[in-house]
């Protein structure tokens, strides 16, 4: 019987709050606006759910309707820099050639 070598899967490190903030600050203005719009959509949806809980149907319909419309709008955030080392990437590149980090 031969022994087989087993390697542990490399776990991707989550970025910290500060790294996320610097990544957002480094984005162009339009991409920052898209991120802010998506955040507002989540807040509006939460306000709509609060309206359902309080049985305020006007608030519920307005909040959930605008929240879902904002959240599911076909807008994507495209970052042309590596999330880990901030080096420039080609369009559609999935792995950074400099540091080897996958782009999510």
N, C-alpha and C positions, 0 to 999 in steps of 0.2 A: 504494500500500500504506500502510495506517495502522499506526502503532506502538501496540501494546497495553502497558498498564502491568501489570506483574506484582508482586504484593505477597507478601512472605514470610509464611508461616504463623506465628502467634504461639505460641511454645512456653511451656507452663505450667511455672513454676518449682517445683521440688520443695521441700517444706518441710524445714527442717533438723531435727536431732535435738532441739534445745532447743524449737523451735516445736511439735514433736510432743508433747514432755513437757508443755508449758504447755497444749496443747489437751486432753490426757488429764486433767490436774489440774482443768481447768475443767468437765469433764463431771460430771453427777450421779453419785451413788454406784452406782446400779444399772448405768449404762452403763460405769463403770469396772470393775465386777465382770464384765460381759460381755466386755470387752476382755481382762481377766486370764484368764478362762476359755478364750478362744480361744488365748491364748498358751500356757497349760498344755496344751491339746490338741496343739499343735505339738511341745512338749517330750515329751509321752507318746508321740507317734508316732515321734519320733526314738529314744526309748528302745526302742520295739518293733523298729525297724530294727536297732538295735545288738544286740538279742536274736537276730535272724535271723542276723546276721553271726557272732555267737559260738555259734550253734546252741543257745541257751538258749531252748527253745520255750515254756516257761511265761512268761518275760519277753516274748517276742515276741508271743504271743497276747494277753496282758494289756495290753501297751503299745500295740500297733496297734489292738486292739479299742476300748479306752477313748479313744485318741487320735482315731480316726475318728468315734466317737460324739460326742465333744466338738466336733470341728471342723465336722461337718455338722449339728449341732443347728440348728434353724431360728430362730436368735436373730440379730437385726440391731441394729447400733448406730445409733441415730438422734441426730444432733446438730442442735439447733435454732439453732445459731449458725454464722455464716460462718467457714470455715476460715482465711480470709486476714485479715479485719478484726474478727472476733468480734462483728459486729452480729447482732441477732436476725433470724431468718427465719421466714416462714410455713410451715405444714406442706406438704411437697411442692414447695417452691420450689427450682428448679434453678440459678438465677443470682441472686447477691446484688444487690439494687437499689442498695446504697450504693457498692460497689467494682467490681461487674461480674464477680466471680470465679465460675467454675463450681464447683458443689459435687459432689464425687465420692463 
